[in-house]
């Protein structure tokens, strides 16, 4: 899950509680460092939920990318060809 980059966007696509459910089912969840700060979720909360913290390139390079706002042109460039 990358950090939201749209102006004024403070929401996140996944809260730590949902990350814990996904990782509990055996899925790997990659969260960009600082992605939850605007929504009052710390990196520690995501890590405790089982997420791997990484940079934007790694978060946008996942097979499935969860975002609130549509990806910017720069973000689209970092998405995998077959990403969802």
C-alpha positions as CSV (number, residue, x, y, z in Angstrom):
1,X,0.0,0.0,0.0
2,X,1.6,3.2,-1.1
3,X,1.3,6.6,0.6
4,X,-1.6,8.7,-0.8
5,X,-0.2,11.5,-2.9
6,X,-3.4,13.4,-3.8
7,X,-3.6,16.9,-2.3
8,X,-5.5,16.9,1.0
9,X,-6.0,13.1,1.0
10,X,-5.7,11.8,4.6
11,X,-7.3,8.4,4.2
12,X,-5.5,5.1,3.8
13,X,-6.6,2.2,1.7
14,X,-5.8,-0.4,4.4
15,X,-5.9,0.1,8.2
16,X,-3.7,-2.1,10.4
17,X,-6.7,-4.2,11.4
18,X,-7.3,-5.2,7.8
19,X,-3.6,-5.8,7.2
20,X,-3.6,-8.2,10.2
21,X,-6.5,-10.1,8.6
22,X,-4.7,-10.3,5.2
23,X,-1.4,-11.4,6.7
24,X,-3.3,-13.9,8.9
25,X,-4.5,-15.5,5.7
26,X,-0.9,-15.9,4.5
27,X,-0.8,-12.9,2.2
28,X,2.2,-10.6,2.1
29,X,1.4,-6.9,2.6
30,X,3.9,-4.2,1.7
31,X,3.2,-0.8,3.1
32,X,5.1,2.3,2.2
33,X,6.9,3.9,5.2
34,X,4.8,6.8,6.5
35,X,1.7,5.8,4.5
36,X,-0.6,5.9,7.5
37,X,0.7,9.0,9.2
38,X,-2.0,11.4,7.8
39,X,-4.7,9.0,9.1
40,X,-3.0,8.6,12.5
41,X,-1.7,5.1,11.9
42,X,2.0,4.5,12.7
43,X,4.5,2.4,10.8
44,X,4.8,0.4,14.1
45,X,1.1,-0.4,13.9
46,X,1.4,-1.7,10.4
47,X,4.5,-3.7,11.3
48,X,2.8,-5.2,14.3
49,X,-0.1,-6.2,12.0
50,X,2.4,-8.2,9.9
51,X,3.2,-5.7,7.0
52,X,6.6,-5.3,5.5
53,X,7.6,-1.6,5.5
54,X,9.3,-0.4,2.3
55,X,9.7,2.5,-0.1
56,X,7.2,3.7,-2.7
57,X,8.8,1.7,-5.5
58,X,8.3,-1.6,-3.6
59,X,4.8,-0.7,-2.5
60,X,3.8,0.2,-6.0
61,X,5.5,-2.8,-7.4
62,X,3.2,-5.3,-5.8
63,X,0.8,-7.6,-7.7
64,X,-2.2,-5.9,-6.0
65,X,-2.0,-2.2,-5.1
66,X,-4.5,-0.7,-2.7
67,X,-5.1,3.1,-3.0
68,X,-7.8,5.5,-2.1
69,X,-7.2,8.0,-5.0
70,X,-6.3,7.0,-8.5
71,X,-2.6,6.6,-9.0
72,X,-0.7,9.6,-10.4
73,X,1.2,9.4,-13.7
74,X,4.4,8.9,-11.8
75,X,2.9,6.1,-9.8
76,X,1.5,4.4,-12.9
77,X,5.0,4.2,-14.2
78,X,6.0,2.1,-11.2
79,X,3.1,-0.4,-11.4
80,X,3.7,-3.9,-12.7
81,X,2.2,-4.5,-16.1
82,X,-0.3,-7.0,-14.7
83,X,-1.0,-5.2,-11.4
84,X,-4.5,-4.9,-10.1
